[in-house]
Amino acid sequence: VRTIHIGGEALAVLKRRSESRTSEHVFTGAGGAPIEKRYLAKGLSHFAEAAKTGKAVVPDSLRHGYGTRMIQAGVPAFELAKMMGTSLAMIDRHYGHHDQNRARAH
């Protein structure tokens, strides 16, 4: 289980959704059970094919995209590590090359 800080319109949407359902899980099927990762992956694959991206899109792609865009937006790596529930070393390893401050220094 990871804690992810959400704000803005995304938070508003999740709050509205939580008021209309009985499950504690964010991503659920019609019966309220959590969606399995392989089911989500299959759906994302169909979307990627329809969009003709030419790339594999998996659930972890969403997390990676989030981390990349947050670093590019100037969010400090330490804060991003806390938001993503991971280590600073992992953030540096996977997203450090996107850090605009580091890029300017070179």
C-alpha positions as CSV (number, residue, x, y, z in Angstrom):
1,V,0.0,0.0,0.0
2,R,1.3,3.4,-0.9
3,T,0.1,6.9,0.1
4,I,-0.1,9.3,-2.8
5,H,-0.8,12.9,-2.3
6,I,-3.5,14.2,-4.7
7,G,-4.8,17.7,-5.1
8,G,-6.8,19.9,-7.5
9,E,-9.4,18.5,-9.8
10,A,-8.1,15.0,-9.4
11,L,-8.9,15.2,-5.7
12,A,-12.3,16.6,-6.3
13,V,-13.2,13.8,-8.8
14,L,-12.0,11.1,-6.3
15,K,-14.1,12.7,-3.5
16,R,-17.2,12.7,-5.7
17,R,-16.6,9.1,-6.6
18,S,-16.0,8.0,-3.0
19,E,-19.4,9.5,-2.0
20,S,-21.2,7.2,-4.5
21,R,-19.6,3.9,-3.7
22,T,-19.1,1.5,-0.8
23,S,-15.6,0.1,-1.5
24,E,-12.4,1.4,0.1
25,H,-10.5,0.9,-3.1
26,V,-10.0,3.6,-5.7
27,F,-10.0,1.5,-8.8
28,T,-12.9,-1.0,-8.7
29,G,-15.0,-3.0,-11.1
30,A,-18.8,-2.9,-11.2
31,G,-19.1,-5.2,-8.2
32,G,-16.8,-3.0,-6.0
33,A,-13.9,-5.4,-6.0
34,P,-10.4,-4.0,-6.8
35,I,-9.4,-4.1,-10.4
36,E,-6.5,-6.6,-11.0
37,K,-3.4,-5.2,-12.5
38,R,-3.6,-7.5,-15.5
39,Y,-7.1,-6.4,-16.3
40,L,-6.0,-2.7,-16.1
41,A,-3.0,-3.6,-18.3
42,K,-5.2,-5.1,-20.9
43,G,-7.4,-2.0,-21.0
44,L,-4.4,0.3,-21.3
45,S,-3.1,-1.8,-24.1
46,H,-6.3,-1.4,-26.0
47,F,-6.2,2.4,-25.6
48,A,-2.6,2.5,-26.7
49,E,-3.4,0.5,-29.8
50,A,-6.4,2.7,-30.6
51,A,-4.3,5.8,-30.2
52,K,-1.6,4.2,-32.4
53,T,1.1,5.1,-30.0
54,G,3.4,2.3,-31.1
55,K,4.4,1.8,-27.5
56,A,3.5,-0.6,-24.8
57,V,1.4,1.1,-22.1
58,V,1.2,-0.7,-18.7
59,P,-0.1,0.5,-15.4
60,D,3.5,1.4,-14.3
61,S,3.7,3.7,-17.3
62,L,1.2,6.0,-15.5
63,R,3.4,6.1,-12.4
64,H,6.5,6.7,-14.5
65,G,4.8,9.5,-16.4
66,Y,3.7,11.1,-13.1
67,G,7.3,11.0,-11.7
68,T,8.8,12.4,-14.9
69,R,6.4,15.3,-15.1
70,M,6.7,16.2,-11.5
71,I,10.5,16.4,-11.7
72,Q,10.2,18.4,-14.9
73,A,7.9,20.7,-13.2
74,G,10.5,21.4,-10.5
75,V,9.2,19.3,-7.6
76,P,12.2,18.6,-5.4
77,A,13.3,14.9,-5.6
78,F,13.0,14.5,-1.8
79,E,9.3,15.7,-1.9
80,L,8.6,13.5,-4.9
81,A,10.0,10.4,-3.2
82,K,7.7,11.1,-0.2
83,M,4.7,11.6,-2.6
84,M,5.4,8.4,-4.5
85,G,6.2,6.3,-1.4
86,T,9.7,5.4,-2.5
87,S,13.4,6.3,-1.8
88,L,15.3,9.3,-2.9
89,A,17.8,6.9,-4.6
90,M,15.0,5.4,-6.7
91,I,13.8,8.8,-7.8
92,D,17.4,9.8,-8.7
93,R,18.0,6.6,-10.6
94,H,14.8,6.8,-12.6
95,Y,14.0,10.5,-13.0
96,G,17.3,12.4,-12.2
97,H,18.0,12.9,-15.9
98,H,14.8,14.9,-16.1
99,D,15.7,17.4,-13.4
100,Q,15.9,20.8,-15.0
101,N,18.0,22.2,-12.2
102,R,20.6,19.5,-12.7
103,A,20.5,20.0,-16.4
104,R,21.1,23.8,-16.1
105,A,24.1,23.1,-13.9
106,H,25.7,21.1,-16.7
